[in-house]
Structure formats: C-alpha cells, structure tokens
Amino acid sequence: MVSNAVGVPLKDLPVAAVAPEYMEQKATIDAIFALALGLYTYVNPVPTVTGGPNLVKLLTQDLKNITGGLLNVETDAVKAVEGILAHIEEKRRKLGL
C-alpha cells in the first residue's frame, strides 16, 4: 500500500475517491468503503443516503473525526472540483509537498 511505503496513514495522503457520474448503485458502496478507509469522497449524483439526517451528518461531518473520511455531496461540478482540490492541497501542505 502506498501509505505504508511512504510512512503516512492513508487518511493523510493527498488523494480523493471520485465518481463524478456514476452509472450504477455499486458506486454508493464503493464510496462507503472509501469513507471507511478515511478518504475524501465525492460521488454524483448524490447517493440515496440523504433520507436520514443523522446518516448525512455522519458521512458529511462527523466521519472526519472517526476515520478521516468525508463525503462531499455538492451538486455543482465546479464547486465539487474546488472542494476536491482544496482537500488535496491541504493534505499536500501538511506533508510539506
């Protein structure tokens, strides 16, 4: 695993899991796995997790303090990319890159 090779936890690497136009429901479970691994995750259209306010809060806010993962549910493509880039730049800065 890359994180082992560079001696940095996966959640601290400047990477993101992105499915900007997923075509099947499998992308939702892939996103959950990415979140469990601590990755910043963006999928569009917004997965069918928004019906439960507690789940939305967990995935979009609280999970960052648990696994390091964060689900971006931005529907505007430009704003979504800005969020992804900001995340990557922050992680790069923290690593001194």
Contacts in CASP RR format, 6 or more apart in sequence:
PFRMAT RR
TARGET T0000
AUTHOR 0000-0000-0000
METHOD contacts of the structure
MODEL  1
MVSNAVGVPLKDLPVAAVAPEYMEQKATIDAIFALALGLYTYVNPVPTVT
GGPNLVKLLTQDLKNITGGLLNVETDAVKAVEGILAHIEEKRRKLGL
1 10 0 8 1.000
2 10 0 8 1.000
2 13 0 8 1.000
3 9 0 8 1.000
3 10 0 8 1.000
3 12 0 8 1.000
3 13 0 8 1.000
6 13 0 8 1.000
8 95 0 8 1.000
10 37 0 8 1.000
10 38 0 8 1.000
10 39 0 8 1.000
11 37 0 8 1.000
11 38 0 8 1.000
11 39 0 8 1.000
11 67 0 8 1.000
11 68 0 8 1.000
11 69 0 8 1.000
12 91 0 8 1.000
12 94 0 8 1.000
12 95 0 8 1.000
13 91 0 8 1.000
13 95 0 8 1.000
14 87 0 8 1.000
14 88 0 8 1.000
14 89 0 8 1.000
14 91 0 8 1.000
14 92 0 8 1.000
14 95 0 8 1.000
14 97 0 8 1.000
15 39 0 8 1.000
15 40 0 8 1.000
15 88 0 8 1.000
15 91 0 8 1.000
16 39 0 8 1.000
16 40 0 8 1.000
16 41 0 8 1.000
16 42 0 8 1.000
16 84 0 8 1.000
16 87 0 8 1.000
16 88 0 8 1.000
17 30 0 8 1.000
17 31 0 8 1.000
17 34 0 8 1.000
17 39 0 8 1.000
17 40 0 8 1.000
17 41 0 8 1.000
17 42 0 8 1.000
18 41 0 8 1.000
18 42 0 8 1.000
18 43 0 8 1.000
18 84 0 8 1.000
19 27 0 8 1.000
19 30 0 8 1.000
19 31 0 8 1.000
19 42 0 8 1.000
19 43 0 8 1.000
19 44 0 8 1.000
20 42 0 8 1.000
20 43 0 8 1.000
20 44 0 8 1.000
20 77 0 8 1.000
20 80 0 8 1.000
21 44 0 8 1.000
22 28 0 8 1.000
22 43 0 8 1.000
22 44 0 8 1.000
22 45 0 8 1.000
27 43 0 8 1.000
27 47 0 8 1.000
28 43 0 8 1.000
28 47 0 8 1.000
28 48 0 8 1.000
28 49 0 8 1.000
31 41 0 8 1.000
31 43 0 8 1.000
31 47 0 8 1.000
31 71 0 8 1.000
34 41 0 8 1.000
34 69 0 8 1.000
35 41 0 8 1.000
35 59 0 8 1.000
35 63 0 8 1.000
35 67 0 8 1.000
35 69 0 8 1.000
35 70 0 8 1.000
35 71 0 8 1.000
36 67 0 8 1.000
37 67 0 8 1.000
37 69 0 8 1.000
38 63 0 8 1.000
38 67 0 8 1.000
38 68 0 8 1.000
38 69 0 8 1.000
39 68 0 8 1.000
39 69 0 8 1.000
40 69 0 8 1.000
40 70 0 8 1.000
40 72 0 8 1.000
40 84 0 8 1.000
40 87 0 8 1.000
41 69 0 8 1.000
41 70 0 8 1.000
41 71 0 8 1.000
41 72 0 8 1.000
42 71 0 8 1.000
42 72 0 8 1.000
42 74 0 8 1.000
42 80 0 8 1.000
42 84 0 8 1.000
43 71 0 8 1.000
44 74 0 8 1.000
44 75 0 8 1.000
44 77 0 8 1.000
44 80 0 8 1.000
45 75 0 8 1.000
46 73 0 8 1.000
46 75 0 8 1.000
49 55 0 8 1.000
49 56 0 8 1.000
49 59 0 8 1.000
49 71 0 8 1.000
50 56 0 8 1.000
50 73 0 8 1.000
56 73 0 8 1.000
59 70 0 8 1.000
59 71 0 8 1.000
60 70 0 8 1.000
60 71 0 8 1.000
60 72 0 8 1.000
60 73 0 8 1.000
61 70 0 8 1.000
63 69 0 8 1.000
63 70 0 8 1.000
63 71 0 8 1.000
64 70 0 8 1.000
70 87 0 8 1.000
72 80 0 8 1.000
72 83 0 8 1.000
72 84 0 8 1.000
74 80 0 8 1.000
74 83 0 8 1.000
END
